[in-house]
Structure formats: C-alpha cells, structure tokens
Amino acid sequence: MAVRRVVPNVQSQAMAENREFYGLLGLEEVMNLGWIMTLASPTAPTAQISVMTGDKTAPVVPDLSVEVDDVDAAYAAMRESGAEIVHPLRDEEWGVRRFFVRDPTGRVINVLSHRR
C-alpha cells in the first residue's frame, strides 16, 4: 500500500474567509461540495488543505485525511491491529471509498481512495 497524499482538515463555518486567507498563500479552490472545500497549490497539486463545516455522512469531522492506493488493504490492516474504527469502510456518493480510524493520540483519520 502506498500513500498518495496527506491533507489536514480544518473545521470552520467561514468557508469564503478561509478560501481568501489560504489564497493569499497561493492555494486555489479545486473542490467545493458546500460542506467541504479543498484548496491546493497550482504548482504542487498534492499540497492541499480541506476546510469542512461538518462531515456529510460521518459522525465526526476527521482531523486528517490520508489518501492511499488501496483503502481495502488499509482497512484490513487497521482492523487486524485492533485500532478503533470510527466510521466503517464505505463508498461515498462523491467518488471516494473511505473509513475513519482513531490514531493513538485520539485524532480521527479519514483514510480514503478515489474510485475510478
């Protein structure tokens, strides 16, 4: 399994203000579903940050997203390790397959792969 990118998630009700603020640092909006907006560097597209008002289909807002090339393998590894699964593996309507797991410090990690 390989990691494709790691994205911090910021919970905020001020989407426009965050877009403007991070725009001053050179990030541009690359996705906006209303409840989640992702901003990325146009010259280094894996340099990203996501701003979320809340998570549309999960019980909590994750602290961090880790995109992997094989989310099913990641899920199996986490289950086998005994890690706490916060949100079960599922396909989401916006094109990702994901699950949430709690890390040893208590942070919630969104582990995902994009469906093709």
BELHURA-V343706 format. One record per helix or strand. SS is the DSSP state (H for helix, E for strand). FROM is the first residue (numbers start at 1). LEN is the number of residues. If there is no record, write none. Layout:
ss & from & len
SS & FROM & LEN
SS & FROM & LEN
This chain:
ss & from & len
E & 3 & 9
H & 15 & 9
E & 27 & 6
E & 36 & 6
E & 48 & 5
E & 64 & 5
H & 71 & 11
E & 85 & 7
E & 96 & 7
E & 108 & 7
